Amino acid sequence: MKAKINDSEKIAQSVLTIMLLLISFYSNAQLKGAHILGSMGLQSGTQAPENTLSVYIPGYIYSASSLRNSDGDKVGDPNLTMFLTGVGANFVSDFKILGANYGATLLIAGASNTIQGSYIDSKSDFAFTDMYIQPIQLGWHNKRADFVFSYQMFLPTGKYEAGGSDNSGLGMFVNEFSGGTTLFFNDKKTFHFSALASYEINGKKKDTDIKTGDILSIEGGLGKTFYCMNAEKTAPKGILNAGLIYYLQYKLSDDEIPVGNIFVIEPDKDHVNALGAEVNYLHIGSMTNVGFRWLGEVNAKNRFQGNTFFITLAHVFSLKKK
């Protein structure tokens, strides 16, 4: 009889231990949002010129070098690199709304090793990922400052299955609102500082009650514009933009992660800061732009910390009537 009691006690203790480990696992988990940090840098508060169509190919690489806990201490070496690329287009018209030029953006992309959250070290092959659509983009241009406002959506078009190790998407519909400015410190607008704030509202993940908390991202930079003159020094042949860039991201509401019939209360919401550099060059003759950004993350809590690289190749088509 005593042996049966001891066996029952051992089983109960094992179940309790597993439950505690599971709750501990999820209580330190943080879910990733859809916003791609590093996609904006210098002059993030400036819209492209009116009557232009820019077709671009982005190359996004995020290398997670460490996993940080709620105290910012290193607790793991994920050795995980996410890659994203695709084809995008940005259109800016001369149509005015409230004095601003109307524009729109679309990005269709694929990704490998899509990062779902700080608790998943999944590795997946390159596959079609979530689609980015920005149906509303408004831009104002003043003598010493530009302003932008936009609304964008992330559509859950990538593969997603709860608990899957090969997901290429995040499995959730995302609404995001952005607003920002670029301030110019001289009349020629060659010395500038920018900041763009984006607020991300995440829906529930596909076929689950899991919900990522709302996220605030701030991106921008301090830079200088240089005009590269032709041999006769009569006109510029190219425009070079270079400077320091940054981003900050803060989760403002708790993730909702059900374990059984309860929702786990997380100890701290995740956040991260980053500082880096950007250089981009527009060749006026061919209207082709090449850009490169690098940002090193610091002060990460409850998330990965690493390096972000963003390479962009774009061609700008003029839509002005001749």
Secondary structure, 3 states (H helix, E strand, C coil): CHHHHHHHHHHHHHHHHHHHHHHHHHHCCCECCCCCCCCCCCCCCCCCCCCEEEEEEEEEEEEEEEEECCCCCEEECCCEEEEEEEEEEEEEEEEEECCEEEEEEEEEEEEECCCCECCCCCCCCCEECCEEEEEEEEEEECCCEEEEEEEEEEECCCCCCCCCCCCCCCCCCEEEEEEEEEEECCCCCCEEEEEEEEEEEECECCCCCCECCCEEEEEEEEEEEEEEECCCCCCEEEEEEEEEEEEEEEECCCCECEECCEECCCCCCCEEEEEEEEEEEEECCCCEEEEEEEEEEEEEECEEEEEEEEEEEEEEEECCCC
